[in-house]
Amino acid sequence: MERKPALYWLQNMNDRRQQRPDPAGRPNGNGQGPQKRSSSNLNRWLLAIVVIMLVVYIYYNFFGTQATNNTPRQDPISYTDFYSQINAHNIKSAAFIGQTSIQGQFNTPVSGYTQYQLAQLPNGDPNLPQLLVNNGALVTYQPPPDNSFWITVLINVLPWVFLIALFFFISRRASQGQQGIFSFGKSRAKVILEDRPSTTFADVAGVDESKYELQEVVEFLKTPQKFQRLGGKIPRGVLLVGPPGTGKTLLARAVAGEAGVPFFSMSGSEFVEVLVGVGASRVRDLFDQAKKASPSIIFIDEIDAVGRQRGSSINSNDEREQTLNQLLVEMDGFDTRQAVVVIAATNRPDGLDQALLRPGRFDRRVTVDRPDWNGRLAILKIHSRNVPLSSDVDLVAVARATTGMVGADLANLVNEAALLAARRNLDRVNQQSFDEALDKILLGAERPLVLSDADLNVTAYHEGGHALTGLLLEGSDPVTKVTIVPRGQALGVTMYTPLDDRYNYSKEYLLTQIVTALGGRAAEQVVFDRVTTGAENDLQRVTAIARQMVIRWGMSERMGTISFSERQSPFAGGGDTGAPSNYSEETAELIDEEVDRIVRTSYSQAIELLSTYRPTLDRIAQELRRQETIDAKQLHAIMEETGAPIASTQFPKVPVGKGSGPVSA
C-alpha cells in the first residue's frame, strides 16, 4: 500500500534530476537541502526589490507630473467663446491638430490661462483659418497625435521586463550550477514505471531461444515467493550477448513489460565522468533506487564500456576500475529477499572482467544470435504490421533472400520499401519495392556514371565470368541477378542467394566460393588477354577464405589438421587479425605457400571453365550490354540456348563428425 508514493518519488527524482529538500531544512542524500532553500530565499528577495523599483518608476513617470501640478495649463473653451476672442484680437496663435482640435495662446490671459484648447466642428470650418489670419493670429497645422500612451508604456516598460528576465535567467543558472556540484554522483538512469505501457514478448521475434531463457526471470519477478519457498535464490544477473542489432535492448524491455516492474535503463558509458569517484557514486545511487522500488530491473547497455578486464592495458583507467569494483560489490551485496535483477547487454563478451562473469553476479549468459529464415519471417511480419502490403508481396522469399540480416536490418528494409513505394505514389508496398530496397541495402544506391564502351565491355565480361562459374560449379549458391549498373563502389554486381542458412561450410563449398570469386578476373584474362583493377575486392575475399582454410580450419593437406590462429569473438566483427606470433617464420612461409597454391589452382580451374564455355560467356556479356540487368530465368535460358550444363546447387550430404561446430567463412 505504501509503494506508490515511493515510486512517484523515484519518478520525479529521475525526471527532474534532483531530490526534494527535507522540510526541516536538513540535507538530503546528496546534500542539496540547505543549498536549494538558500537559493530560493535569494530569488524571493531579488524579486521583491525589482517589483518595488518597477512600481516607483511607473508612479513617477505616469502620475508624478499630474501630482506635482494640479493646475491645468490649457483653458478648454467653447467654440462661441473662441470666436469672441478672435473678434477681440486676443488670439496670438492657433495650431490645427488634424481634424480634431485647436490649440494656441492668448495675447492677454483669460481667467488666468495663457493657452487654450477646443474641439473642431465635425465637418470643419473653412472660414476659420482666414478669419484668424485677418485678426493677426499665427496659424499652423500639425498632424494628429498617435496612441502615445501605449508607445510610452512599451518604451518604458519593455527594458525593465527584459532586465527582469535576464536577472532571473542568471540567478537560475547560478542555482543550477550550485546544485550540479552536488549532483555529479546521482544516477542518470531512465525510469519506466510498471503502470506505463511497455514492450512485451509479442513485440520480439526471431530469438525464441533467448525468450525462453528470460521467461523464468519474468516468472520470478511476478511471483518470487514461488521460488523462495523451496530455498531458491533470485538470479542476480543476466548477460545478453550477441551481434549489434539482434534485439538485446528490446529483449530487456520486453522482460520489464512482461513482469510489470520498474525498469532502470542506463548505458555503461554514462557511469564514467571527468571527476574521480563519480562512476562509483552513480552505481551506488542506481542500486539504491532499484532496491527501494523492488521488485525491479536494472538494465546496463554496452556494459563492456565499464566492465572491461582490469589490468589488460598499460594505460589503466583508475576511474573505470573504481566503477567496476563498485559494480561488483553492489551485485554481490544483494539481499536475497530483494527482487532486483541486473540485465546487461554487450557484443564484446571476450573483453569483460572474469569477476563480473562468475556465478553470483551474472549467473546466466543468453546468446542473442542472428535469426534463421523463420525468425526473419517473423520479424518481417512484426515490422510490416502497420505497412499496407500488396497482394504480390512474398515475405517468405524476402526472408530467404536476407541471409545474415538481423532485426535492425530487417526493420530498415521494411522502412526503405515503404519509402520507395511512397516516392512512387503507390497505395501499397509491392514486391518490387522490397526487391529494390534490398538491392539498395546490400549493393548500394545506383550511381549515374557515364562509362566508355570499353569499360562497359570489360565490366560485362567480368560479371559474366562470375555468373557463369557460379552456374557451372556444383554446390555453388544460386545466381539470382547480374547487373552492370554501377552501385556503391562497384561497377557491376553478381548476386548469389543461398537456398538456406549455412552454419557449417565444407571444403568443397569454400573452394567453389574461391573459383566463382576469381571468375571475373579469369574472364578478363580469357577474353582480353589482360587484367584490370576491377577484381580488387574479389582478390581480398579470395585471400581471406584461403588463409582461413589453412590457419583456422585445417583444410590444407600439407599443413595438416592444426589450427594456427586463436579463436576470435564471434560477435566482434573484426575477423582474424592475420598472423599471430605463436608459430615460426618457417611455418608462416609454408602457410603463405599453401594459400598461394589454393588460389592458383582455383584460378586455373576458372580459366579452364570459361575457355570451355566461351560462347556462353559471350552470350551473357551481350545480354548484359543490351539489358544491363538479367535475372536467373534469363541466365538459365542462355545456358539452355548455348548447350551449357547447369550444375546442381547442393553437394551430396555426408555425415558430420561430433566435434564439428558452426564456422564463418
C-alpha positions as CSV (number, residue, x, y, z in Angstrom):
1,M,0.0,0.0,0.0
2,E,2.9,2.4,0.6
3,R,4.8,1.6,-2.6
4,K,3.1,4.1,-4.9
5,P,4.4,7.2,-3.1
6,A,7.9,5.7,-3.2
7,L,7.7,5.1,-6.9
8,Y,6.2,8.5,-7.5
9,W,9.1,10.0,-5.7
10,L,11.6,8.0,-7.7
11,Q,9.9,9.1,-10.9
12,N,10.1,12.8,-10.0
13,M,13.7,12.3,-8.9
14,N,14.5,10.8,-12.3
15,D,12.7,13.4,-14.3
16,R,14.0,16.5,-12.5
17,R,17.5,15.1,-11.8
18,Q,17.2,16.2,-8.2
19,Q,15.7,15.2,-4.8
20,R,13.1,17.1,-2.8
21,P,14.5,19.1,0.1
22,D,13.8,18.0,3.6
23,P,11.0,20.2,5.2
24,A,13.2,20.8,8.2
25,G,16.0,22.1,6.0
26,R,18.3,19.1,6.6
27,P,20.5,18.0,3.8
28,N,19.1,15.1,1.8
29,G,21.0,12.1,0.3
30,N,23.1,14.2,-2.0
31,G,23.4,17.3,0.3
32,Q,21.1,19.6,-1.7
33,G,18.6,20.6,1.0
34,P,20.1,23.8,2.5
35,Q,21.5,24.8,-0.8
36,K,18.2,24.8,-2.5
37,R,16.5,26.7,0.4
38,S,19.1,29.4,0.3
39,S,18.9,29.9,-3.4
40,S,15.1,30.0,-3.2
41,N,15.2,32.8,-0.5
42,L,17.6,34.8,-2.6
43,N,15.3,34.7,-5.6
44,R,12.4,35.9,-3.4
45,W,14.3,38.9,-2.1
46,L,15.6,39.8,-5.6
47,L,12.0,39.6,-7.0
48,A,10.7,41.9,-4.2
49,I,13.4,44.5,-4.9
50,V,12.7,44.5,-8.7
51,V,8.9,44.8,-8.2
52,I,9.4,47.8,-5.8
53,M,11.7,49.6,-8.3
54,L,9.2,49.0,-11.1
55,V,6.3,50.4,-9.1
56,V,8.3,53.6,-8.2
57,Y,9.3,54.1,-11.8
58,I,5.8,53.8,-13.2
59,Y,4.4,56.1,-10.5
60,Y,6.9,58.9,-11.2
61,N,6.6,58.6,-15.0
62,F,2.9,58.5,-15.3
63,F,1.5,60.1,-12.2
64,G,4.3,62.3,-11.0
65,T,3.7,65.2,-13.3
66,Q,0.0,65.4,-12.5
67,A,0.6,65.0,-8.8
68,T,3.0,68.0,-8.7
69,N,1.0,70.3,-10.8
70,N,-2.8,70.2,-10.3
71,T,-3.5,73.4,-12.3
72,P,-4.1,72.7,-15.9
73,R,-2.1,74.8,-18.4
74,Q,-4.7,75.0,-21.1
75,D,-8.2,76.5,-20.9
76,P,-10.8,74.3,-22.5
77,I,-13.1,76.9,-24.2
78,S,-16.2,76.6,-26.3
79,Y,-16.4,77.4,-30.0
80,T,-18.5,80.5,-29.3
81,D,-16.0,81.9,-26.8
82,F,-13.3,81.1,-29.3
83,Y,-15.0,83.4,-31.9
84,S,-15.4,86.1,-29.3
85,Q,-11.7,86.0,-28.5
86,I,-10.9,86.2,-32.3
87,N,-13.1,89.2,-32.7
88,A,-11.4,90.8,-29.7
89,H,-8.0,90.3,-31.3
90,N,-6.9,88.2,-28.3
91,I,-5.7,85.1,-30.2
92,K,-1.9,85.1,-30.6
93,S,-1.6,81.7,-32.3
94,A,-3.7,78.8,-33.4
95,A,-2.5,75.3,-34.2
96,F,-4.9,72.9,-36.1
97,I,-4.3,69.4,-34.8
98,G,-5.5,67.2,-37.6
99,Q,-9.3,67.3,-37.8
100,T,-9.9,67.0,-34.1
101,S,-8.8,70.0,-32.0
102,I,-7.2,73.5,-32.0
103,Q,-4.6,74.7,-29.6
104,G,-2.9,78.0,-29.1
105,Q,-2.1,81.1,-27.0
106,F,-3.9,84.2,-25.8
107,N,-2.4,87.7,-26.2
108,T,-3.9,88.5,-22.8
109,P,-4.5,85.8,-20.2
110,V,-8.2,84.8,-19.8
111,S,-9.2,83.6,-16.3
112,G,-5.5,83.1,-15.5
113,Y,-4.9,80.9,-18.6
114,T,-2.4,81.8,-21.3
115,Q,-3.2,78.8,-23.5
116,Y,-6.5,77.4,-24.8
117,Q,-7.8,74.2,-26.4
118,L,-11.1,73.5,-28.2
119,A,-12.6,70.8,-30.4
120,Q,-13.1,71.4,-34.1
121,L,-16.5,71.2,-35.7
122,P,-17.3,67.7,-37.2
123,N,-17.1,68.8,-40.8
124,G,-14.6,71.7,-40.2
125,D,-15.0,75.4,-40.5
126,P,-13.5,76.6,-43.9
127,N,-13.7,80.3,-42.9
128,L,-11.9,80.0,-39.6
129,P,-8.2,80.0,-40.7
130,Q,-8.7,83.1,-42.9
131,L,-10.6,84.8,-40.0
132,L,-7.7,84.1,-37.6
133,V,-5.1,85.5,-40.1
134,N,-7.1,88.6,-40.7
135,N,-7.2,89.2,-36.9
136,G,-3.4,88.9,-36.6
137,A,-3.1,85.3,-35.3
138,L,-0.4,82.9,-36.4
139,V,-2.0,79.8,-38.0
140,T,-0.1,76.4,-38.2
141,Y,-1.1,72.9,-39.0
142,Q,0.1,69.7,-37.1
143,P,-0.6,66.0,-37.8
144,P,-2.8,64.2,-35.4
145,P,-1.0,62.5,-32.4
146,D,-0.8,58.7,-32.3
147,N,-1.5,56.5,-29.4
148,S,1.4,57.9,-27.4
149,F,0.3,56.3,-24.1
150,W,0.9,52.7,-25.2
151,I,4.1,53.7,-27.0
152,T,5.3,55.3,-23.8
153,V,4.3,52.2,-21.9
154,L,6.2,49.9,-24.3
155,I,9.3,52.1,-24.4
156,N,9.5,52.5,-20.6
157,V,8.3,49.0,-19.5
158,L,9.9,46.7,-22.1
159,P,13.5,47.4,-21.0
160,W,12.5,46.6,-17.4
161,V,10.9,43.4,-18.5
162,F,14.0,42.4,-20.3
163,L,16.2,43.2,-17.4
164,I,14.0,41.2,-15.0
165,A,14.0,38.2,-17.4
166,L,17.8,38.4,-17.7
167,F,18.2,38.7,-13.9
168,F,16.0,35.6,-13.3
169,F,17.9,33.7,-16.0
170,I,21.3,34.4,-14.4
171,S,20.1,33.6,-10.9
172,R,18.5,30.3,-12.2
173,R,21.7,29.3,-13.9
174,A,23.7,30.1,-10.8
175,S,21.4,28.0,-8.6
176,Q,21.6,25.1,-11.1
177,G,25.4,25.3,-11.2
178,Q,25.4,25.2,-7.4
179,Q,23.1,22.1,-7.4
180,G,25.2,20.5,-10.2
181,I,28.2,20.4,-7.8
182,F,26.2,18.1,-5.5
183,S,24.5,16.0,-8.3
184,F,27.6,14.6,-10.0
185,G,27.1,11.3,-8.1
186,K,23.4,11.0,-8.9
187,S,22.4,8.2,-11.3
188,R,21.2,9.3,-14.7
189,A,19.2,6.1,-15.3
190,K,15.9,6.5,-17.1
191,V,13.0,5.0,-15.1
192,I,10.0,3.3,-16.7
193,L,7.4,2.5,-14.1
194,E,5.1,-0.5,-14.2
195,D,2.0,1.5,-14.9
196,R,3.3,2.7,-18.2
197,P,2.8,0.8,-21.5
198,S,5.9,-1.1,-22.4
199,T,7.3,-3.7,-24.8
200,T,6.2,-7.3,-24.4
201,F,7.4,-10.6,-25.8
202,A,4.8,-10.3,-28.5
203,D,6.9,-7.5,-30.0
204,V,10.1,-9.6,-30.1
205,A,10.6,-12.3,-32.8
206,G,13.4,-14.3,-34.2
207,V,15.1,-15.0,-30.9
208,D,12.8,-17.7,-29.4
209,E,15.6,-19.5,-27.5
210,S,16.5,-16.2,-25.8
211,K,12.9,-15.6,-24.9
212,Y,12.6,-19.0,-23.3
213,E,15.7,-18.3,-21.2
214,L,14.2,-15.0,-19.9
215,Q,10.7,-16.2,-19.2
216,E,11.9,-17.7,-15.9
217,V,13.3,-14.3,-14.8
218,V,9.9,-12.8,-15.6
219,E,8.1,-15.5,-13.6
220,F,10.4,-14.9,-10.6
221,L,9.7,-11.2,-10.7
222,K,6.0,-11.8,-10.8
223,T,5.8,-14.5,-8.1
224,P,9.1,-14.5,-6.2
225,Q,7.5,-16.5,-3.3
226,K,7.0,-19.5,-5.6
227,F,10.8,-20.0,-5.8
228,Q,11.8,-18.7,-2.4
229,R,9.6,-21.2,-0.5
230,L,11.8,-24.0,-1.8
231,G,15.0,-22.2,-1.0
232,G,15.6,-20.9,-4.5
233,K,17.6,-17.7,-4.9
234,I,17.0,-14.9,-7.3
235,P,19.3,-14.9,-10.4
236,R,21.5,-11.9,-9.8
237,G,22.2,-11.0,-13.3
238,V,21.5,-12.0,-17.0
239,L,24.1,-11.1,-19.6
240,L,22.7,-10.7,-23.2
241,V,25.4,-11.4,-25.7
242,G,25.1,-11.1,-29.5
243,P,26.0,-9.1,-32.6
244,P,24.7,-5.5,-32.9
245,G,21.1,-5.1,-33.9
246,T,19.9,-8.5,-32.8
247,G,17.5,-7.1,-30.3
248,K,19.2,-7.3,-26.9
249,T,17.8,-4.0,-25.6
250,L,14.4,-4.9,-27.0
251,L,14.5,-8.2,-25.1
252,A,15.4,-6.4,-21.8
253,R,12.4,-4.0,-22.3
254,A,10.2,-7.0,-23.0
255,V,11.2,-8.6,-19.8
256,A,10.2,-5.4,-17.9
257,G,7.0,-5.2,-19.8
258,E,6.0,-8.8,-19.1
259,A,7.0,-8.6,-15.4
260,G,5.3,-5.2,-14.9
261,V,8.0,-3.8,-12.6
262,P,10.1,-0.6,-12.7
263,F,12.8,-0.6,-15.3
264,F,16.0,1.4,-14.7
265,S,17.9,1.8,-18.0
266,M,21.4,3.2,-18.2
267,S,24.4,3.0,-20.6
268,G,27.7,1.8,-19.5
269,S,29.4,4.9,-20.7
270,E,27.2,7.1,-18.5
271,F,28.8,5.9,-15.3
272,V,32.2,7.4,-16.1
273,E,32.7,11.1,-15.6
274,V,35.6,13.6,-15.5
275,L,35.7,13.6,-11.7
276,V,37.3,10.6,-10.0
277,G,34.8,8.6,-7.9
278,V,31.7,9.8,-9.8
279,G,31.1,6.5,-11.5
280,A,31.2,4.5,-8.3
281,S,28.8,7.0,-6.7
282,R,26.4,6.7,-9.6
283,V,26.5,2.9,-9.3
284,R,25.6,3.1,-5.6
285,D,22.7,5.6,-6.3
286,L,21.4,3.4,-9.1
287,F,21.2,0.3,-7.0
288,D,19.7,2.2,-4.0
289,Q,16.9,3.4,-6.3
290,A,16.3,-0.1,-7.6
291,K,16.2,-1.6,-4.1
292,K,13.7,0.9,-2.9
293,A,11.4,0.1,-5.9
294,S,11.9,-3.7,-5.8
295,P,10.9,-5.9,-7.5
296,S,12.7,-4.0,-10.3
297,I,15.1,-4.4,-13.2
298,I,18.4,-2.6,-13.8
299,F,19.4,-2.7,-17.5
300,I,23.0,-1.7,-18.3
301,D,23.5,-1.4,-22.1
302,E,27.0,-1.8,-23.6
303,I,28.4,-2.9,-20.2
304,D,31.8,-3.5,-21.9
305,A,32.4,0.3,-21.6
306,V,32.8,-0.1,-17.8
307,G,33.3,-3.8,-17.3
308,R,36.5,-4.5,-19.3
309,Q,39.2,-6.7,-18.0
310,R,41.2,-5.0,-15.3
311,G,45.0,-4.8,-15.8
312,S,44.7,-5.7,-19.5
313,S,46.1,-2.4,-20.7
314,I,49.2,-0.4,-19.9
315,N,47.2,2.8,-19.7
316,S,44.9,1.8,-16.9
317,N,41.9,3.9,-16.1
318,D,41.5,4.3,-12.3
319,E,38.1,5.8,-12.6
320,R,36.7,3.0,-14.8
321,E,38.2,0.3,-12.5
322,Q,36.7,2.0,-9.4
323,T,33.4,2.0,-11.1
324,L,33.8,-1.7,-12.0
325,N,34.8,-2.5,-8.4
326,Q,31.7,-0.8,-7.1
327,L,29.5,-2.6,-9.6
328,L,31.0,-5.9,-8.4
329,V,30.3,-5.0,-4.8
330,E,26.7,-4.0,-5.4
331,M,25.9,-7.1,-7.4
332,D,27.4,-9.3,-4.7
333,G,25.7,-7.5,-1.9
334,F,22.1,-8.0,-2.9
335,D,19.7,-9.1,-0.3
336,T,18.3,-12.5,-1.4
337,R,14.8,-11.3,-0.4
338,Q,15.0,-8.2,-2.7
339,A,13.8,-9.0,-6.2
340,V,16.3,-6.9,-8.2
341,V,17.6,-8.3,-11.4
342,V,20.5,-6.8,-13.4
343,I,20.3,-7.3,-17.2
344,A,23.4,-6.3,-19.2
345,A,24.0,-6.3,-22.9
346,T,27.2,-6.4,-24.9
347,N,28.6,-7.6,-28.2
348,R,32.1,-8.0,-26.8
349,P,31.9,-10.6,-24.1
350,D,35.5,-11.7,-24.6
351,G,36.7,-8.4,-23.0
352,L,34.7,-8.5,-19.8
353,D,36.3,-8.9,-16.4
354,Q,36.2,-12.5,-15.2
355,A,35.0,-11.4,-11.7
356,L,31.9,-9.9,-13.4
357,L,31.0,-13.2,-15.1
358,R,31.3,-15.6,-12.1
359,P,28.2,-17.2,-10.7
360,G,26.5,-15.0,-8.1
361,R,26.9,-11.9,-10.3
362,F,25.9,-12.7,-13.9
363,D,24.5,-16.2,-13.4
364,R,23.2,-16.6,-16.9
365,R,24.6,-15.8,-20.3
366,V,21.9,-15.6,-23.0
367,T,23.1,-15.6,-26.6
368,V,21.0,-13.4,-28.9
369,D,22.3,-14.6,-32.3
370,R,21.3,-13.8,-35.9
371,P,17.9,-15.2,-36.7
372,D,17.3,-18.0,-39.3
373,W,14.9,-17.6,-42.1
374,N,11.9,-18.5,-40.0
375,G,13.0,-15.9,-37.4
376,R,13.5,-13.3,-40.2
377,L,10.0,-14.1,-41.5
378,A,8.5,-13.4,-38.0
379,I,10.5,-10.2,-37.7
380,L,9.3,-9.0,-41.1
381,K,5.7,-9.7,-40.1
382,I,6.1,-7.6,-36.9
383,H,7.7,-4.6,-38.7
384,S,5.1,-4.7,-41.6
385,R,2.1,-4.8,-39.3
386,N,1.4,-1.1,-39.9
387,V,2.5,-1.1,-43.5
388,P,-0.1,-1.8,-46.2
389,L,1.3,-4.6,-48.4
390,S,0.3,-5.5,-51.9
391,S,-1.0,-9.0,-52.7
392,D,2.1,-9.8,-54.7
393,V,4.5,-9.4,-51.6
394,D,6.1,-12.7,-50.7
395,L,7.6,-12.3,-47.2
396,V,8.9,-15.8,-47.3
397,A,11.0,-15.0,-50.4
398,V,12.2,-11.8,-48.7
399,A,13.2,-13.7,-45.6
400,R,15.1,-16.3,-47.5
401,A,16.9,-13.6,-49.5
402,T,18.1,-11.7,-46.4
403,T,20.6,-14.3,-45.1
404,G,22.7,-12.8,-42.3
405,M,20.4,-9.9,-41.6
406,V,19.4,-9.0,-38.0
407,G,16.3,-7.4,-36.7
408,A,17.6,-3.8,-37.2
409,D,18.5,-4.6,-40.8
410,L,15.0,-6.0,-41.5
411,A,13.3,-3.0,-39.9
412,N,15.4,-0.8,-42.2
413,L,14.4,-3.0,-45.2
414,V,10.7,-2.6,-44.5
415,N,11.2,1.2,-44.0
416,E,13.1,1.6,-47.2
417,A,10.5,-0.4,-49.1
418,A,7.8,1.9,-47.7
419,L,9.7,5.0,-48.7
420,L,10.2,3.7,-52.2
421,A,6.5,3.0,-52.6
422,A,5.6,6.4,-51.2
423,R,8.0,8.1,-53.6
424,R,6.2,6.5,-56.5
425,N,2.8,7.5,-55.1
426,L,1.7,3.8,-54.6
427,D,-1.2,2.9,-52.3
428,R,0.5,-0.2,-51.1
429,V,4.1,-1.6,-50.9
430,N,4.6,-4.1,-53.6
431,Q,7.3,-6.8,-54.1
432,Q,9.3,-4.7,-56.5
433,S,9.7,-2.1,-53.7
434,F,11.1,-4.8,-51.4
435,D,13.5,-6.1,-54.1
436,E,14.8,-2.6,-54.9
437,A,15.1,-1.8,-51.2
438,L,17.1,-5.0,-50.7
439,D,19.4,-4.1,-53.6
440,K,19.9,-0.7,-52.2
441,I,20.9,-2.0,-48.8
442,L,23.1,-4.8,-50.0
443,L,24.7,-3.3,-53.1
444,G,24.3,0.4,-52.5
445,A,22.4,3.1,-54.4
446,E,22.7,3.3,-58.2
447,R,25.3,5.7,-59.4
448,P,24.8,7.6,-62.7
449,L,28.3,7.0,-64.1
450,V,29.0,7.5,-67.8
451,L,31.3,4.7,-68.8
452,S,33.0,4.2,-72.1
453,D,32.2,1.2,-74.4
454,A,35.5,-0.4,-73.5
455,D,34.8,-0.2,-69.7
456,L,31.2,-1.4,-70.2
457,N,32.5,-4.4,-72.2
458,V,35.1,-5.3,-69.6
459,T,32.5,-5.0,-66.8
460,A,30.0,-7.1,-68.7
461,Y,32.5,-9.9,-69.3
462,H,33.8,-9.6,-65.7
463,E,30.3,-10.1,-64.2
464,G,29.5,-12.7,-66.8
465,G,32.5,-14.7,-65.6
466,H,31.2,-14.6,-62.0
467,A,27.8,-15.7,-63.1
468,L,28.9,-18.5,-65.4
469,T,31.3,-20.1,-63.0
470,G,28.5,-20.0,-60.4
471,L,26.2,-21.7,-62.8
472,L,28.7,-24.4,-63.8
473,L,30.1,-25.4,-60.4
474,E,28.3,-27.9,-58.4
475,G,27.3,-26.8,-54.9
476,S,27.5,-23.1,-55.6
477,D,24.9,-20.7,-54.3
478,P,22.2,-19.9,-57.0
479,V,22.9,-16.9,-59.1
480,T,19.8,-14.6,-58.9
481,K,20.8,-11.4,-60.6
482,V,23.7,-9.9,-62.7
483,T,23.9,-6.2,-63.4
484,I,26.4,-3.8,-64.8
485,V,24.7,-0.8,-63.4
486,P,27.2,0.9,-61.0
487,R,26.1,0.6,-57.4
488,G,28.0,1.8,-54.4
489,Q,31.7,1.3,-55.1
490,A,31.2,-1.4,-57.7
491,L,30.8,-1.0,-61.4
492,G,28.8,-4.2,-61.6
493,V,27.4,-6.8,-59.2
494,T,26.6,-10.6,-59.3
495,M,24.1,-11.7,-56.6
496,Y,24.1,-15.2,-55.1
497,T,21.2,-16.1,-52.9
498,P,21.7,-19.2,-50.7
499,L,18.9,-21.8,-50.6
500,D,19.1,-21.9,-46.8
501,D,21.1,-20.6,-43.9
502,R,24.5,-22.2,-43.7
503,Y,26.1,-22.8,-40.3
504,N,28.8,-25.3,-41.4
505,Y,30.9,-24.9,-44.5
506,S,32.6,-27.8,-46.3
507,K,35.9,-27.6,-48.1
508,E,34.3,-28.1,-51.5
509,Y,31.9,-25.2,-50.9
510,L,34.8,-22.9,-49.9
511,L,36.8,-23.9,-53.0
512,T,33.7,-23.2,-55.1
513,Q,33.4,-19.7,-53.5
514,I,37.1,-19.0,-54.4
515,V,36.6,-20.2,-58.0
516,T,33.4,-18.0,-58.5
517,A,35.1,-15.0,-56.9
518,L,38.0,-15.4,-59.4
519,G,35.6,-15.9,-62.3
520,G,35.7,-12.2,-63.1
521,R,39.5,-11.9,-63.3
522,A,39.6,-15.2,-65.3
523,A,37.0,-13.9,-67.8
524,E,39.2,-10.8,-68.4
525,Q,42.2,-13.0,-69.0
526,V,40.4,-15.3,-71.4
527,V,38.6,-12.7,-73.5
528,F,41.0,-9.7,-73.5
529,D,44.3,-11.4,-72.6
530,R,44.9,-8.7,-70.0
531,V,43.6,-7.9,-66.5
532,T,42.2,-4.8,-64.8
533,T,41.9,-3.4,-61.3
534,G,38.2,-4.4,-61.2
535,A,38.9,-7.6,-59.2
536,E,40.4,-5.9,-56.1
537,N,37.5,-6.8,-53.8
538,D,37.4,-10.3,-55.3
539,L,41.1,-10.9,-54.6
540,Q,40.7,-9.7,-51.0
541,R,37.8,-12.2,-50.4
542,V,39.7,-15.0,-52.1
543,T,42.8,-14.4,-50.0
544,A,40.9,-14.2,-46.8
545,I,39.0,-17.5,-47.4
546,A,42.1,-19.4,-48.5
547,R,44.1,-18.2,-45.4
548,Q,41.4,-19.2,-43.0
549,M,41.2,-22.6,-44.7
550,V,44.9,-23.1,-43.9
551,I,45.4,-21.5,-40.5
552,R,41.9,-21.9,-38.9
553,W,40.1,-24.9,-40.3
554,G,42.9,-27.3,-41.1
555,M,41.9,-27.8,-44.7
556,S,45.4,-28.0,-46.1
557,E,47.0,-31.4,-46.5
558,R,50.5,-30.0,-46.3
559,M,49.9,-28.2,-43.0
560,G,47.7,-30.9,-41.5
561,T,44.8,-30.7,-39.1
562,I,46.3,-27.9,-37.0
563,S,44.9,-24.5,-36.2
564,F,47.4,-21.7,-36.3
565,S,45.1,-18.9,-35.0
566,E,43.3,-18.0,-31.8
567,R,39.6,-18.2,-31.5
568,Q,38.2,-14.8,-32.1
569,S,35.0,-13.4,-30.7
570,P,32.1,-14.4,-32.9
571,F,30.5,-11.0,-32.3
572,A,33.5,-8.8,-32.6
573,G,33.1,-8.4,-36.4
574,G,36.8,-7.9,-37.0
575,G,37.6,-11.4,-38.2
576,D,41.0,-12.9,-37.9
577,T,43.8,-10.4,-37.4
578,G,46.3,-12.2,-39.6
579,A,49.4,-14.0,-38.4
580,P,49.7,-14.3,-34.6
581,S,53.2,-14.9,-33.1
582,N,52.7,-18.4,-31.9
583,Y,54.4,-20.1,-34.8
584,S,57.8,-19.8,-36.5
585,E,58.8,-17.9,-39.6
586,E,59.2,-21.2,-41.5
587,T,55.6,-22.1,-40.7
588,A,54.5,-18.7,-41.8
589,E,56.2,-19.3,-45.2
590,L,54.5,-22.7,-45.5
591,I,51.2,-21.0,-44.8
592,D,51.8,-18.4,-47.5
593,E,52.8,-21.2,-50.0
594,E,49.6,-23.1,-49.2
595,V,47.4,-20.1,-49.6
596,D,49.1,-19.3,-52.9
597,R,48.6,-22.9,-54.1
598,I,44.9,-22.9,-53.3
599,V,44.3,-19.6,-55.1
600,R,46.4,-20.6,-58.2
601,T,44.6,-23.9,-58.5
602,S,41.2,-22.3,-58.3
603,Y,42.2,-19.6,-60.8
604,S,43.3,-22.2,-63.3
605,Q,40.0,-24.0,-62.8
606,A,38.1,-20.8,-63.5
607,I,40.1,-20.1,-66.7
608,E,39.5,-23.7,-67.9
609,L,35.8,-23.4,-67.3
610,L,35.4,-20.1,-69.1
611,S,37.6,-21.2,-72.0
612,T,35.5,-24.3,-72.5
613,Y,32.2,-22.4,-72.4
614,R,33.3,-19.3,-74.2
615,P,30.2,-19.0,-76.4
616,T,28.0,-18.9,-73.2
617,L,30.2,-16.3,-71.7
618,D,29.9,-14.1,-74.9
619,R,26.2,-14.6,-74.9
620,I,25.8,-13.5,-71.2
621,A,28.0,-10.4,-71.9
622,Q,25.9,-9.4,-74.9
623,E,22.7,-9.6,-72.9
624,L,24.3,-7.5,-70.2
625,R,25.3,-4.9,-72.6
626,R,21.8,-4.8,-74.1
627,Q,19.7,-5.0,-70.9
628,E,22.2,-4.0,-68.2
629,T,20.5,-6.4,-65.7
630,I,19.4,-10.0,-66.2
631,D,17.8,-12.4,-63.7
632,A,18.0,-16.1,-63.0
633,K,15.4,-17.1,-65.6
634,Q,17.3,-15.3,-68.4
635,L,20.5,-16.8,-67.3
636,H,19.0,-20.3,-67.4
637,A,17.6,-19.6,-70.9
638,I,21.0,-18.6,-72.2
639,M,22.6,-21.7,-70.7
640,E,20.0,-23.9,-72.5
641,E,20.4,-22.0,-75.7
642,T,24.2,-22.4,-75.8
643,G,24.1,-26.0,-74.5
644,A,26.0,-25.3,-71.3
645,P,25.0,-27.6,-68.3
646,I,23.5,-26.1,-65.2
647,A,25.1,-27.8,-62.1
648,S,23.3,-28.8,-59.0
649,T,23.3,-26.2,-56.2
650,Q,23.6,-28.9,-53.5
651,F,26.6,-31.0,-52.5
652,P,26.0,-34.7,-51.6
653,K,25.2,-34.9,-47.9
654,V,27.9,-36.6,-45.8
655,P,27.8,-37.4,-42.1
656,V,29.4,-34.7,-40.0
657,G,31.6,-35.6,-37.0
658,K,30.6,-35.0,-33.5
659,G,33.1,-32.2,-32.9
660,S,32.1,-30.1,-35.8
661,G,30.7,-26.7,-35.0
662,P,29.4,-23.7,-36.9
663,V,32.1,-21.6,-38.6
664,S,32.1,-18.4,-40.6
665,A,33.9,-18.0,-43.9
